[in-house]
Amino acid sequence: MTETHDEFSSLGPQLKAKLSACLEHLRTLGRVVVAYSGGVDSTLLLALAVRALGSDNVLAAVGISPSLPDRELQSGRALAEEIGAQLVEIPTAELDDPNYAANPERRCFYCKSELFALLRKAADDRGFDTVASGANFDDTGDFRPGLEAGAKLGVVNPLMDAGLTKIEIRTISKAIGLATWDKPAMACLASRIPYGQGVSSEKLARIEQAEYVLKDLGFVQCRVRDHDTIARIEVPADDILRAAELRETIVGKIKALGYAYVTLDLQGFRSGSMNETIG
């Protein structure tokens, strides 16, 4: 993916300036391990890091965990290969930490502490200088204890530091031909479980399969929130009527996974809806 003038001709001057600042920042970081998930943000960060530093100086590191859907892992592998980045898969053990498994409001702090510590070790073992995450500028206005974990371990956030928002990240991704430019947001599967209700590999697997039911029916953006015996489905407001029309299929397949009840949230899809209960 070679940088050309034509690729960026569609970007406005302000966005070009942010992009330039991000690339310049990356060039100061030495050899970089990118905390990679195959999502919109980390994929752009990986592509920009390869542009700024060359593929030999960039390592994409993905944490292998029950909270990462298998389809996301498969697509992430393909994207890293397309970008031309080295990829390492690192098993994580956050479920062995009772602080994480208890699912407190700061669950992400314990998860990211585990992940970033492993990535820091991978960087040290392989002769890399810096660990970078794909956090963006919008994340500064949300409840993100994972950012605190990264700060404690010296993780840098080049997209955030350049002031790049999610919309701008999608715009740049489209300009340079990344397939993720219009990919729906994809938080980890543990985010589907209400705070205070324990996280387990069994719950995460059930949520993953329940969301596949919806995706295979054409619901590109969806969540299945796990309330123990209840599966609470979120789809965009424009898709609610279609979901209701398919209720027999949806209910049958999701109940087969072990849920007693299947509900459709009339408020519709919204990222981070479990944070609505935080006072």
C-alpha positions in Angstrom: 0.0 0.0 0.0 2.1 2.9 -1.3 1.3 6.4 -0.4 0.3 8.5 -3.5 -1.0 12.0 -3.9 -4.2 10.7 -5.7 -5.3 8.6 -2.7 -5.5 11.7 -0.5 -6.9 14.1 -3.0 -10.4 13.6 -1.6 -9.4 14.6 1.9 -9.8 18.1 3.1 -6.8 20.2 4.3 -7.7 19.7 8.0 -7.9 15.9 7.7 -4.7 15.8 5.6 -2.9 17.7 8.4 -4.1 15.3 11.0 -3.1 12.3 8.8 0.4 13.9 8.3 0.7 14.5 12.0 -0.2 10.8 12.7 2.4 9.5 10.2 5.1 11.8 11.6 4.3 10.6 15.1 4.6 7.0 14.0 8.0 7.7 12.4 9.3 8.7 15.9 8.3 5.4 17.6 11.0 3.1 16.3 9.8 -0.5 15.8 6.1 -0.8 16.7 3.8 -3.5 18.0 0.2 -2.6 17.0 -2.6 -3.9 19.3 -4.6 -5.3 16.5 -8.2 -6.6 16.3 -9.1 -6.3 12.6 -11.5 -3.5 13.5 -11.8 -0.1 11.9 -9.4 1.8 14.1 -6.6 -0.8 14.6 -6.6 -1.7 10.9 -6.0 1.9 9.9 -3.3 2.2 12.5 -1.6 -0.9 11.2 -1.8 0.3 7.6 -0.4 3.7 8.5 2.4 2.2 10.7 3.5 0.0 7.7 3.5 3.1 5.5 5.5 5.2 8.0 8.0 2.5 9.2 8.0 -0.3 6.7 6.7 -3.8 7.2 9.9 -5.1 8.9 9.4 -2.6 11.7 5.7 -3.2 12.4 4.1 -6.2 14.1 0.4 -6.7 14.4 -0.4 -8.5 17.6 -3.9 -9.9 18.2 -5.0 -11.3 21.6 -6.6 -14.7 21.2 -9.5 -14.8 23.7 -13.0 -16.2 24.1 -14.2 -12.6 23.8 -13.0 -12.3 20.2 -15.4 -13.9 17.7 -13.8 -16.4 15.4 -15.1 -14.6 12.3 -13.4 -11.4 13.5 -10.1 -13.3 13.9 -10.4 -14.8 10.4 -11.0 -11.5 8.8 -8.3 -9.9 10.8 -5.8 -12.4 9.6 -6.7 -11.7 6.0 -6.5 -7.9 6.4 -3.1 -8.1 8.0 -1.8 -10.1 5.1 -3.4 -7.7 2.6 -1.7 -4.8 4.4 1.6 -6.7 4.3 2.1 -6.7 8.1 3.6 -9.4 10.2 1.0 -11.0 12.5 1.5 -12.7 15.8 -1.4 -14.3 17.8 -1.0 -14.1 21.5 -3.3 -16.2 23.8 -4.6 -14.1 26.7 -5.9 -15.4 30.1 -8.1 -12.5 31.4 -10.8 -15.0 32.4 -8.3 -16.5 35.0 -8.3 -13.1 36.7 -11.2 -13.0 39.2 -11.2 -9.2 39.0 -12.1 -9.5 35.3 -14.4 -12.5 35.6 -16.5 -10.8 38.2 -17.3 -8.2 35.5 -17.1 -4.9 37.4 -17.6 -1.6 35.7 -13.8 -1.4 35.3 -13.6 -4.8 33.6 -11.8 -3.4 30.6 -9.0 -2.2 32.8 -8.2 -5.7 33.8 -8.6 -7.0 30.3 -6.3 -4.4 28.7 -3.8 -4.7 31.6 -3.5 -8.4 30.7 -3.3 -7.8 26.9 -0.9 -4.8 27.0 1.4 -6.6 29.4 1.6 -9.5 27.0 2.2 -7.2 24.0 4.9 -5.3 25.9 6.6 -8.7 26.6 6.2 -9.6 22.9 7.8 -6.3 21.9 10.7 -6.8 24.3 11.3 -10.4 23.2 11.3 -9.5 19.5 13.3 -6.2 19.6 10.4 -3.8 19.1 10.4 -0.4 20.9 6.7 0.7 21.3 3.3 -0.7 21.8 0.5 1.3 20.0 -3.3 1.0 20.3 -6.0 2.1 17.9 -7.9 4.3 20.4 -9.3 7.4 18.6 -10.2 10.9 19.7 -13.8 10.0 20.3 -12.7 7.6 23.0 -11.7 10.5 25.2 -15.4 11.3 25.8 -16.5 7.8 26.8 -16.0 5.5 29.8 -12.7 3.8 28.8 -10.9 2.3 31.7 -8.8 0.4 29.1 -7.1 3.7 28.3 -5.9 3.9 31.9 -4.4 0.4 31.6 -2.6 1.4 28.5 -1.2 4.6 30.0 0.2 2.6 33.0 2.1 0.4 30.6 3.3 3.1 28.2 1.0 2.3 25.3 0.7 5.1 22.8 -2.4 6.1 20.9 -1.3 7.8 17.6 -4.8 8.1 16.1 -6.0 9.8 19.3 -3.0 12.0 19.6 -3.5 13.2 16.0 -7.1 14.1 16.9 -8.6 11.6 14.5 -12.3 10.8 15.1 -14.1 7.6 14.1 -15.7 9.3 11.1 -12.3 10.7 10.0 -10.7 7.2 10.4 -13.4 5.8 8.2 -12.8 8.5 5.6 -9.1 7.9 5.5 -9.6 4.1 5.4 -11.8 4.5 2.4 -9.3 6.8 0.7 -6.5 4.2 1.0 -8.7 1.3 0.0 -9.1 -0.5 3.4 -12.2 -2.8 3.4 -12.9 -1.8 7.0 -13.9 1.7 6.1 -17.6 0.9 6.5 -17.2 -2.1 8.9 -19.7 -1.9 11.8 -18.2 -1.2 15.2 -17.3 -4.4 17.0 -16.7 -4.3 20.8 -15.6 -7.5 22.6 -18.2 -10.0 23.4 -17.9 -9.4 27.2 -19.5 -6.0 26.6 -22.8 -7.9 26.0 -23.0 -8.9 29.7 -24.3 -6.6 32.3 -21.8 -5.3 34.9 -21.8 -7.5 38.0 -22.9 -10.6 36.2 -19.9 -13.0 35.8 -18.1 -13.5 32.5 -17.4 -17.1 31.4 -16.2 -18.7 28.2 -19.6 -20.5 28.0 -21.5 -17.2 28.1 -19.2 -15.6 25.5 -19.5 -18.6 23.2 -23.3 -18.5 23.5 -23.4 -14.7 22.7 -21.1 -15.3 19.7 -23.4 -17.9 18.2 -26.5 -15.8 18.9 -25.1 -12.9 17.0 -24.2 -15.2 14.1 -27.9 -16.1 13.9 -28.7 -12.4 13.3 -25.7 -11.7 11.0 -26.6 -14.7 8.9 -30.1 -13.3 8.5 -28.5 -10.1 7.1 -28.4 -7.9 10.2 -25.0 -6.3 9.7 -25.1 -4.2 12.9 -26.5 -6.0 15.9 -25.9 -7.0 19.5 -27.2 -9.8 21.7 -27.1 -8.6 25.3 -26.9 -11.6 27.7 -29.2 -11.2 30.7 -28.8 -14.7 32.0 -31.9 -16.5 30.7 -32.8 -13.5 28.5 -31.3 -12.6 25.1 -32.0 -8.9 24.5 -31.5 -8.1 20.8 -30.4 -4.7 19.5 -30.6 -3.9 15.8 -30.7 -0.4 14.3 -34.1 1.3 14.5 -34.7 0.8 10.7 -34.2 -2.9 11.1 -36.6 -3.4 14.1 -39.6 -4.2 11.9 -37.7 -6.7 9.8 -36.5 -8.4 13.0 -40.0 -8.6 14.2 -41.1 -10.2 10.9 -38.4 -12.8 11.4 -39.2 -13.4 15.0 -40.1 -17.1 14.7 -36.8 -17.9 13.0 -34.8 -15.7 15.4 -36.5 -17.0 18.6 -36.2 -20.6 17.5 -32.5 -20.4 16.7 -31.5 -18.3 19.7 -33.6 -20.4 22.2 -31.8 -23.4 20.8 -28.6 -21.9 22.2 -30.0 -22.1 25.8 -31.8 -18.8 26.3 -35.3 -19.1 27.9 -36.5 -15.8 26.5 -35.7 -13.7 23.4 -36.6 -10.0 23.5 -36.2 -7.1 20.9 -35.0 -3.8 22.4 -37.3 -1.1 20.9 -34.8 1.6 21.6 -32.6 0.0 18.9 -28.9 -0.5 18.6 -26.5 1.8 20.4 -22.8 1.1 21.2 -22.0 0.8 24.9 -25.6 0.4 26.0 -24.5 -1.5 29.1 -22.8 1.8 30.2 -26.3 3.3 30.6 -26.6 1.8 34.0 -23.4 3.5 35.3 -24.3 6.3 37.7 
